[in-house]
């Protein structure tokens, strides 16, 4: 479905004027520049400690000071270079551009190696995608286009989704499995389809989002983590969890991916059904939040409030809500979404969640994979990425600017 120019102009107007609205108390209490400068300070600590031959970081255990480093193949490998690009965007300091470029280049092999899972969007678009946005490098563009084609090899037209974990076909007897996280990787396909890649990539992304919308959610709009499909009929076999508490529980970060993913899909398509769905998956998440607006790792975990928090889920939702608030035409609801985002970012910016001198990350208290007892109450790189993204988005809104680049608006209008 091609975007309607009228819709494009409407949400451009909303986004461009939203930052001029009167700020509320939560926003007034938040010093965005101070918190962005804090991120610069913490990132400087990181670059002072990591080795040049191991430039990509993932997590810091509670009580530890040093980042665990990873290879470019790890699913989180795009977030640290993405942070470096965001810091360059904020500061204009070429130091960050040089570091971002060097680190992003370590991910280039992902473009042409066989796809081993769905995470190529996280890896390449969060890093090199931001690099291209800020530099217009033809080399970056070529890498993104090749990576989008590689990701598309995992698409199953019978099912209508991208396969998430090929390894789980035999390991778990999941013939075709799709996880809600996969929604984030569609952004790279949308981008590629309008920047020289095949138009089929657009159709794949829309079909994946639609199929996921139809099969991945319960009647109350909470999400399963994994949906298993029959490869012969394309029918849904079952919904299960991998990182949540139970198959029928609400894993917090899974719902966060849905909120972010469907907000982005509306932006890329202009299709009102995706905007409506983004609000439905958002509303159930917000209704179930604790008072401090930061979720526990699973909303149905048995020992709440004595369960670990997940700052990463909060950071993802904060960033998404700032964008979603600009698309919603009902002023009351739009204000509600933005206010909730401001409350979340305010809490994440307190000493309760800032790492400060405890370690060089931005945030504490994220939960990676509780069932495997992995990364529980850690500092995790993707929490930092989306926190920084949210700060930059709020800064743009306050200045009366677009969250997304004006060049994207022009490209989207050409799709009509």
Protein Blocks (a to p, Z undefined) as FASTA:
>chain_A
ZZdfklmmmmmmmmmmmmmpccdfklmmpcfklmmmmmmmmmmmmmmmpcfklmbcfbdc
ehiabdcdddfkbmklmmmmmmmmmmmmmnopaklmmmmmmmmmmmmmmmmmccfbfklm
mmmmmmmmmmmmmnopaklmmmmmmmmmmmmmmpcfknopacfblmlmmmnopabacdfk
lmmmmmmmmmmmmnopafklmmmmmmmmmmmmmmmpcfkopacfbdcddfklopafbdcd
fklmbfkbccfklmmmmmmmmmmmmmmnopaklmmmmmmmmmmmmmmpcfkopacfblkb
fkbckbccdfklmmmmmmmmmmmmmmpmblklmmmmmmmmmmmmmmmmmmklmnklmbmc
fbehiafblmnopaihiacfklmmmmmmmmmmmmmmmnopafbdfklmmmmmmmZZ
